[in-house]
Amino acid sequence: MGEATIFIKEATGDKQIQQIEQLLNQIEGVERVLVDTNDGEVKIEFDEQKVSKDKILSTLEQNNYHV
């Protein structure tokens, strides 16, 4: 099980957080997404056999989130 902690500038409001969670949970291999509303910190747990951290980051960037 892999873990990644990233910061997303846009993860400040409820709507944006829900969008980020939905986006990440659609990726096969992502097990859990936790977002800290205070500072935009996003913790992601994922199955390294199914998805890489780079794939997760590129998916966020393709959807106009600044990591």
N, C-alpha and C positions, 0 to 999 in steps of 0.2 A: 504494500500500500504506500503510495506516494503522497506527499503533502507539499503544498505551496502556499506561501503567504505573499500576497501582492497588495498594492495600493492602487485604487482607481479613483481618479479625481471626481468622477461623476457619481460616485456611490454615496450621496449625501441625503437624498430624499427618498421617501417610501416608494414612489413610483419607479425611480431609477434602480433602487435596490431589488425590487421585484423583477424588473426586466433583466437585470444581471443574473439573478438566481435562476430565472426561467431559461435564459440562454445557456448558462453553464450546465444546468441539469439535463438539457437536451443532448449533451455530448455523451456518447457511449463511453462508459468507464468512469465518469465523474460520480462519486459516491455521496459527497456531502459538500455543501457550500454554506459558509457562515460569513455574514457581513456585519462589520462594526459601523454603526451609523455615525459615530462621532468623528472618525478620521478616514473613512473609506477603505479600511483594511478588510481584505477578503481572504479567508482561509478556505482552501480547497483540498479535499481528500479525494484521491483518484486511484484507479487500478492502473499501474504502470504497464501492465501487459496489454491494456486496451487503448490507452491514450497517453501522450507525453505532455509534459509541462509546456513545451514549445507549441504544441497544437492548441492547448487551452489559451495561451497568450495570443496566438495569432487569430484565434476565433474572436477574442475580445477586441483586438485591434481592427479586424475586418468589420466589426459592428460599431466602430467609431468610439470606443472606450480608450482612454489614455492610461496606460499601465505605467 
